[in-house]
């Protein structure tokens, strides 16, 4: 399983330093800074192409629209990407490779953003950092590790993340 910790860390660093408005226009600017490309923009999302050297270089951006008395508001909710190859999705539990990648990334992200406000190890490892204008969520699953760059206004769906019950 190949991992690109350097480029994943660069993307997190750029996300943490980016002046987010969380409008759809942020996508192109963020992609340029991270060394990514905006491949396709749709009404409810976008496909991005990362520069990570892994077997899945696509990233997904989720966009929401809501009607309000003063007009329609369209907001970027989150960007999700894979910092490592997708492994065996049929395994019964997270393997040592996924856990090792998770722990390495947690350490690197912590060096950029401080200690996570929440971290859980075990069968569903997760770590969360609040960076003011951005929330970073690192998770490991069977066969995969992924990172979410989240709009803090839309981070409510993350819940309290204080137990395995959320997974």
PyMOL commands that set and color helices and strands:
alter all, ss='L'
color gray80, all
select helices_A, chain A and resi 5-17+26-34+96-113+152-158+164-166
alter helices_A, ss='H'
color red, helices_A
select strands_A, chain A and resi 37-41+45-49+58-68+71-81+118-120+126-130+135-141+144-150
alter strands_A, ss='S'
color yellow, strands_A
deselect
rebuild
show_as cartoon
